[in-house]
Amino acid sequence: MAETDREANRFTARASRYASVGANVGGVAARMAAARLFGGKDGAAPTNAAALAQALGGLKGPIMKVAQLLATVPDLLPPEYAAELQKLQADAPPMGAAFVKRRMMAELGADWQGRFESFDLKPAAAASLGQVHRAVSLDGAPLACKLQYPDMQSAVEADLKQLQVAFAFHRRMNSWLDTTEIAKEIGARVREELDYEREAKHAALYGAVLKDIDSVRVPEVRTDLSTKRLLTLGWLDGEKILNFAGSPIETRNRLAQAMFKAWWHPFSRAAVIHGDPHLGNYTVFSEGGEPQGINLLDYGCVRIFHPRFVGGVVDLYRGLLENDRDRIVHAYEVWGFKKLDRETVDILNIWARFIYGPLLEDRTRTVADGIAPGAYGRREAFSVHQALKERGPVTIPQEFVFMDRAAVGLGAVFLHLRSELNYHRLFEAEIERFSLDALAERQGSALDAAGLPRPA
């Protein structure tokens, strides 16, 4: 069979799988609704959850990104569903060599191969929206070239429509939680991930903010070899972080401190956070045979906040630390929570004390003593769920979604590493002499230099 025929068949098959997802997800949703309406047993949940994961797993495309995002928002899905969706791997069927050549020609022109010393047509990694190829520049530098799959914009829009249906179904079944703002936030971030020119600016921003942090490395952006759908960065060698889960405590603590810096330093200095803290987005670099820090990879899902949001984070931390209820309420209001009465604030504080727990205690500890990685946050989420069912509805503010997701994801990494640190002192060092005016000035300068718009 000719190469062009094989490519056509591959993408015809992908389109066919995509078309079937709506029907598959709809069928699972119908079974869930029937069980709910007619008194079905909870025992059906694992079966339905597996069916949903299988339906989504049939398409290795943008709907996978949406599914993974849903799975990381605490208590948005029942535990059985979250567990199944978290198993999904964003491994898209790779584009063949002939198709890669055509895509590269479309991005860099007919002489694209002459712009590299070498380019491996076999992908080094595949993800939900594109695949990564190893290459070497004309000056001998190792490169990572992320090439977007074709027609992703239309596929993403179609998948986000499916997401709207899923959220509408969730609101009918769980009236205590208004997911409108969550849907907006996920949609906005997934659309941003399609724009590799924006991702290049995100990487440049992080490179500037973290330039003095030796334990965190950011890849160099090659704008001369990048377009809106092709992102070329310097290749950073490293090992999977879970390879070090059994290392001596000194090594595990060193890596955990690097992770802490990678997330909290950009947040406190530029009001920006890496919103996709899963294990594939960072590797460990070594020097002299010893692991020293982390390579921070993939800048598609980056959230830029208004400085006042960071002020809310600091106010809530100080309010919880000093038992200052007025400051706590002010922080929630700054974040966008509305119609806060005493009972609702008490409920939100259940989750807040869980998220802030390691930061509030001035002692060396694990991030969540005695809690397994898979159960991290589930008990608190269940308590909030039950309380809000009686008090609801509550609307989760749009800006809050990825901040919460990043905090939970980062905590899960600390659990995997079993690190023992004084998180309180690490956090205090990041917010020392915190000032909204100073943050706004630093953020503005950093965003302007990277070519990114300032938040409204």
N, C-alpha and C positions, 0 to 999 in steps of 0.2 A: 504493500500500500504506500502511496506517495506520502511524503512528510506533510504536505498541505492537507491531504485528506485526513490524516491522523489528527492534525491540529483541529480541523473542522469538527471531527467526531468528538474530540475531547470537550470542546466548548459547547457543542450541542448537548452532550450528556450533562455538563454542568448546568446549562440552562434548564434542562428537563428536571434535574434534582431541585433546582431553585423553585420552579413552578409548583412542585409538589409540596414544598414546605408549608405553605399556607393551609393546604388541606390537612396535612398531618397534624400541625399544631391545633387547627380547629377541631379535629377529631378528639385529641387529648383533652382540650378545653371542654368539649361537650361531655365527655365522660366525667371530668371533675365536677361540672355543674350538676349532672344527673346524680352523682353520689351525694353531693351537698343537699340537693333538693329532696331526695328520697331517702335520706337517712343512711347513706352508705357508711361503712366502717372506715376508721382511720387506716386500717391495714391495706386499703387500696392505694394509699398515697405512694408507697415505693414503686408499685407497678406503673402507676400513671407517670411518676417522675422519670422512670427509666424509659417509658414510651416517648415522653417529651424530649429527653436527651437524644434518643435515637432519631426522632423526627428532625431535630436541629442538626444532629451529627451527619445527616445525609447531605448537607450543604456546607462545604468548606469555604464560606464567603463571609460577607459583612454581617449576616445574621448571627454568625458565631461570635463576633465582637460584641454585639448587643447582648447575646445570651450570657457571655462571661461578665459583662458589666452588671446585668441583673443579679447574677449569682453573688456578687460581692457587696451589694447594698443590703445591710443587715435587716433581716425580717421582712424584706420585700416579698420573698418567696418562702414557703414552708421549708423547714430544714431538709426534707427529703429531696425537694426539687433543687435547692441550692447545692446540695452535695453532688447530685448527678450532673448539673451544669458545670460545676467546677472541674469535673473530670474531662470535659471536652478540651481537646487540644486544637489550637488554631493552626492546623497544618493543611494548607490548601493544596489541591493537586497542582504540581509544578507545571509551569509553561515549558514546552519543549524547546530545544535549541533553535529551531527555525523561527519559532514565534518570538523568542527572546531577541533574536537578531532584528526582526521587524520592529519590535517595540523599541529597541535601542536606537534604530535608525530614525524612528518617528520622534524620539526625544533629542538626539544629538546630531542627526544628519547622516548622510550616506557614508561619510568618512569616519564614523564613530569609533571603529576599531583602531584607527590611527591615533586616537587620543589617549590610548592606554598602551602600556608596554605589554600587558596581558590581561585577559578577561575570561574568567571561567564561566562557560555557558551553563554549567550545571549549578543549580542554586545551593548555597551553603545552608540556607534556612528558608522556610516558607511560613507565611503568616496569613491572617485573615484577609488583608487588603493588598498584599504584595509579597515579593520574595527577594531575598538578599543574595547577591553574587559577590564572590571575592574577585578582586582585580589588583593590578599594580599600575601606578601612575607612571608617566614618562620620566619622572625624576626618581623612580624607584620606591615610592612610598606604598605600603599595603593599604588597600581601600576596601570599603564595604559599600556596594551599590544596591540600594533598595529600589526595585522596579515595580511599579504598581500594575496590578492586573487590569486588563481593558474593561471599559464600561462599568467601572466601580461606582461612579456617581449615580447612575440610574439604579443600580442594584441596591445601594445604600438607601436611596429614597424609598424604594419599594419595601425594603426591610424595616425602615422606620415606620412605615404605615402599618406593618404587622405589629410593631411595638405599640403603636397607639391602640390597636385593637386589644392587645394583651393587657395594657394598663386600664382600658375602659372596663374590661372584664374583671380585673382586680378590684376596681373601685366599686363595682356592683356587689362583689362577693365580700369585700372588706371595707365597709363604709367608714370605718374609723380612720383610714389613712387616705388622704387626697394625694394622688401620685402625679398630678398635673405638672408641677414644677420639676419633678424627677424626670419625666419624659422629655421636657424641654432641655434639661441639662444634658442628658445622654445624647439626644439628637444633635445638640450643638457641638459636643465634643467629637462625636463620630464623624460629623461633616468636616470638622477641622482636620481630622486625621487624613482626609483625602488630599489635602493641600500640602505637598512636600516642600514648597517654598516657605510656607509658614513653619513647618517643622524644622527646616534649616535655621530659621530665625530663633526658634525655641532653643536649639542646640547651641547657637552662638550666645544667647542670653545666659544659659547655664554655664557655658565655658567662661564667661566673664565673671559671673557671681561666685563660681567655685574655683577661680584661678589660684587662690592662695590656700586652698584646702588640699594638702598633699595626698590625703587618703582617698580622694575621689577624683577619678579621671573622666573627662568628657571628650568625645571624639571631635577632631577638627573638621569643620565643614569645608567641602570643596565646591564652592559656588560655580566654578568654571565647568564642573561636570555634573551639575544639578539642574533640574527643571521642576515644573509643577508636579510631575509624576515620576521623577527620578531623583533620588536623594543620594549623594555620594559623600561619605564620611571617611575619616581615617579609621583603619581597622585596629581594634584594641584586643590584643590577646588576653585570654583569661579562662578560668575554670568555673564550672557551676558552683554556686554558693553552697548547695547542699552537700557537695563533696567534702566540706569542712565541718559538717555537723558533728563528726566524731573527733575533731581536733582538740588539742589542749584548750582549756578555758581561756588562756591568754590570747590565743589566736581567735577564738570565737568572739571574745569581747572586743578585740581590735576591729573585726569586721562589723560587729554591731554598732560600734561607735562611728565607723565610716558611713554606715547606712543612716544613722541618726543625722549626721552632718549633711548627707546628700539630700535629705528631705527638709529638715528644719532650717538649715542655713539659708537656702534660697527663699523660704517662706518668710523668715524674719528680716531678710535684707532686701527682698524685692517683691514680696507678696505674691509669690508664684510657687506652685507645687506640682510635682510629677504625679499625675493622677492614676497611673497604671502600675502599681507596685507588685507585679507578679514575678515569679522566680526567673522568667526568661529575659527580664529587662535589665539584669545586671550580672556581671561576672566578677571573679576575684583575680586581681593581678598580684604577681609575686616579684620579689627582688632578692637575689642571692638565695633562691630556693625557699624563701619564707613569704607567706601571704601577707601583703601589706595594706590592701584596701580594695575598693571596688571600682569597676568600670560601669558608669551609668549609661545605659543604652536606650534607644527608642524615645523620641521626643514628640510623638504624635499627640499623646493625651496629656497635655500640659494645661493647667488651670491658672489663669492670671486673675488675681483678686483686686478689688479696690482696697487701698490701705486700711480703710475702716473695718474691713472684715478681719484683718489681722489684729486690729485693736480689740475686736470682740473676743477673739481667741485668748488674748492676754487678759482681758477683763474677766472672762469666765474662769480662767486659771486662778487669778488673784481672788476672785469672789469665793471660789470653792476652798481655796487655801485659808482664807480669813473668815469664812462663814458669813460673807457680806451679801445678803440676799438682794439688796438693791443693785449691786454691781452684777450679780448673776442675771437678773431680769434684764438689765440694760444690755448685757452681752447677747442674750437671745433676741432681743428686739433689733439690735444692730445687724444680726444675721438674717433677719427677715421673718422670724416667727411672729405671729399675730394673735390677738385675743388671748393673751396669757393671763390666766387666773392662778391662784395659789396651787390648786391641785395639778394643773397642767405643768407648772414649773417644777413641782416635786417629781412628776413623772419624767420630765426631760432630764432632771438631775440624776436619775438612775443611770441613764446612758452616759451622761457627762462624767459622773464619778468613775465609771468603768474606763472610759477613754483616757481621762486625765489621771487615773489611779497611780500609775508608775511615776508620774511627774510630781505628784503631791507629797510623796513620802521621801524624806531626806535620809535615805539609806540605800545600801547596795542590795539589789533584789533581782529576781527574774521579772519579766514584764507582766506575767500573770501566774502567780504561784499556784501550782497544782492543776492548771488547766491544760488539756491536750490541744494541739494546734487545730484540729478539726472542730473543736467545741468553743473556740475563742469567741466570746461575745454572745453566744447563743442564749445563755441563761438570762443575761441582762436584756437582750432583745425580746425574749419571751415575756419578761416582767413588764417591759414597756408596752408590748403588744396587748397584754391582758388589761393593763390599766387604761390604755387609750381606747380600747373597745368600749369601756364604760363611760369614758369622758369625751371621746372624739366628736367630730373629726378634727384632725390636725393636718396642716399643709406643711410638707418639708420644703424649706426654701431652696431655690435652685442652686445658689452658691454653696450650700451646705453639703450637697450630695458627694462631690469628689473629695472634699476635705475629710468627710467621715470615712469614705472608702479608703483613702490613702492611709489614714490613721489605723484602721483595722488591718489593712494589708501589711503595713510596716510592723505592727505588733505581731502578726503571724510569723514574719521573718525572724523576729527576736525569739519567738517561741521555738522555731525550728533550730536556731543556733543555741538555744538554752543559755543565752548570755546573762551575765550577772553584773549589772552596772548601777550607778547612782544616776538614774534618769532625771531626777529632780535637779541635780547640779548641772547636768548637760543642758537641760532646758533653760535654766536660769542664766547660763552663760550666753545662750542665743538671744534672750530678750533683755539682757542687761542694758540699762539706760534706754529702754524702749521709748520712742517718741513717734507719734503719727506724722508729724511734720517732717522729721528726718527720714522716715520710711518713704513718704511720698516723694521726697526729693531724690532719694537713692533709686527708687523704682522708676521714676520718670527718666532719669539719666540712663539707666540700664535698658529700658524699653526703647528709648530713642536711638541708642547706639545699635541695638539689634534690629531696628526697623519695624518694631511692633507697636500697635496702637495702645495708648493709655486707656485703662478701663473707665467707663462712664461713671 
